[in-house]
Amino acid sequence: MKIAFNLHGCGAGNNGGTRTLFKSAIELANLKQEVEIWSDTPNQFTWFNLPPEVPFLVKPDINHYDPVDVLFATGSGTVDSTVAFKKKKHGFYWVRAIELWNATEESLIRGYRAGLKVFVNALWMKDWIWQKARVESALMRPGVEIDFFTPPSQREGGPVVVGALYSPKPRKRACDVRKVFTEIMEKHGTEVERWVISNEEPDAGFPADRWFVRPSEKEKREMFQRVSIWFAPTDSEGLHVVPLEAGACGCALVAHGKPSAGMGDYAIHKKTALVYGEYDIKQATDFVASLVDEELLRCELGTNLRGYIVRNIGSRRKNMLEFLHDNFHEKVKAQTRAKIDSENRKPTKTELTILNYTRDKQRLVPKITLREQSQVTPFIAIAKKRGFGKSSRILDMGCRFAPFLAELKRRGWLNITGIDICEEHAQVAKAMGVNAVCADATNTDFADSSFDIIRSRNMIEHTPEPLDVIREQVRLLKPGGFCLNHFPIEPDASVKHFSLTSEENEQTFLDGLKPLLEQCGAVSEYYGPCGELGLIPHETKPGRDKALLIKKEKNMKVFINCGSNDGRTTREFVKQRGDNWDIYSFEANPYHFPFYKKIPGTLVKKAVWIRDEVREFYLGGDPANPRATGSSLMSEKNNLFKDEEPLQVECVDFSKWIADNFSKDTRLVVKMNIEGAEYAILAKMIEDGTIDYLDELFVGWHSHKCNDLIEEDEEGRIRRIVKERVPVVIGPNGPNWNYAGHLK
């Protein structure tokens, strides 16, 4: 289908309206529609380039263009030329703002009544056009790149960042941004940074710490992911997209409550945002200040806003699909089928999406039923009986829309992940606030030993080779973890989508299970009726439901890397000793965290210490390189970079952690390169006896780098006792991991 967007009379410049229009045109082209943009002036938009699939055509007269199926008027100045173009099958008017800043109300009403089908991108405009012009309109939101604008895995430490849009246009209310930023600066000082995104060059007198001038899409996302609070004071937008994208990145939003501000579609007071009264800047300032002080409230609002955007605003792709489905359902499908048939090939993934699209399915966000709630209770009981709690990492395979995980999350189990073979299901699960991905249960991208518990219900019987699922589950389990599969044995062999369709198939499965588990270092703890484990049977197959509980045996070899820096010592350890170790890396410097995507084992983002507490953590080495070595909890260390505020990091009582998680039977190798903290930790381990848990200790002594940290006699006592009770100690300046002899 051929679709054109008419810019005759308004042109294309560097503004949010043009950006929205161009991105929507690109998405329609991605959905295999023929799309053009028409204008009587050259393209002045420079934020990104249009792809070749979306040509920007410039002609002096609109009637010089070829016929189209759909012609969109894109602003009040384009209505007359759209109506005048005779070679169109359908004329639409996409109202993306009520343009009272450049047109009179009377002329706008005349445009709405010009005979074009009117679309709007926000609910407040739908009401406004009906009240003023008595014209019905349809909702056509542009959507957001939900898979691009995503929250960071963890927001960086340091000052809280408040962000806002700056524009000299009066309706953008830069004056309000100035007032709020000034108040926040006076109240919080260096605890808060103020960042702005702008199409203008920096204003030297404006109270902002950083300016992002015409950033790329990637730069904008990176900024949103660093910002904690977004302040949006504008008073006239269509659907205000900038805070929408900030919210998709998990920012807490403080929004102007005036309807024409364009945020009413997603900013709900105290649920997804803090919404202040019309032009009430004192209230706006109070709201921003409260979010600066209350981290939990920031996180809650940011998470809720992201979920609401995914669920109710949707991706740009979904919204463009809805437009095609609602207006040209049969035509688009017929044209897609004809193209596939004429080329005698299989449909592409995009073509399958078009052919199989069902609006109701895309809109579905299921409620958590009583049945799902009842399944969670016995699961928690089974987990707790085996020593697991709310901090355990859980994977639900075949999660569907993740109602089970959503209920588990509501009860405080937050380390949850779901996978489903259906991308649609994974998207809806995300809308419910659950971390979910589209993946094959027999071949996921997760690292070895990623989860404490893996659960599936009514899933493995739908896979061609159930044993391949079990093999993947055991690979993903941490030593000591368990997986719980709940499935029916279907006696009717005519059910083609079941792989377990008879007692014979069931026995074949069980015959292959035992050697598989022996090979993988796991054991079957239970196989039998699900009811005996307390699980809820399938509603239609209560007598045929089975439960399989598998436990992965604990690895008796553990390497603990304290002060693991960028992980290179862990890699060297694995190179020398092999990969059959459980590995825990303790590192508190957040600048090192990105390296651990490719480092084996578990990263614990804490510092080791003698108590569970939050302490100051000083970056060491070159101040221009925060990833430099030598960072420390000990302020006495003499090469620290102390011109900046220290980080506040979580600490773990190391000797208690050792005693809680391991026994003296475990082969325990510990490396300590913790810049002075080793003395206090080892003294405590000597006192409580956990020093005897260690089979090898690689330690770097740092008294020569720490002024007045420890008396010479006390240092000598600690080093002497450690050397007597632990077979291997490398020193005095820490293990040199370049020498393989230290590890053999």
ABEGO torsion letter per residue (X at the ends): XBBBBBABGAEBBBBAAAAAAAAAAAAAAAAGBBBBBBBABBBABAABBBBAABBBBBBABAAABBBBABBBBABAAAAAAAAABAABABBBBBBABBBAAABBAAAAAAAAAAGBBBBBABAAAAAAAAAAAGBBBBBBBAEBBAAABBBBABBBBEBBBBBBBBBABAAAGAAAAAAAAAAAAAAAEAABBBBBBBABBBBAABBBABBBBGBBAAAAAAAAAABABBBBABABBBBBAAAAAAAAAGBBBBBBABAAAGAAAABBBGAABBBBBBGBAAAAAAAAAAAAABAAAAAAAAAAAAAAAAAAAEBAAAAAAAAAAAAAAAAAAAAAAAAAAAAGBBBBAAAAAAAABBAAAAABBBBBBAAAAAAAAAAAAAAAAAGBBAABBBBBBGAEAGAAAAAAAAAGBABBBBBBABAAAAAAAAAAGBBBBBBBAABBABBBGABABBBBBGAAAABABAAAAAAAAAAABBBGBBBBBBBBBBABAABAABABABAAAAAAAAAAAAAAAAAAGBBBABBEBAAAAGBBBBAABAAABBBBBBBBBBBABBBBBBGAEAGAAAAAAAAAAEAABBBBBBBABAAAAAAAAABBEBBBBBBBBABBBBBBBBBBEBAABAABBGBBABAABAABBAABBBBBBBBBBAAAAAAAABBAABBBBBBBBAGGAAAAAAAAAAAAGAAAABABBBBBBAAAABBGABBAAAAAAAAAAAAAABABBBOAAEBBAABAAAAX
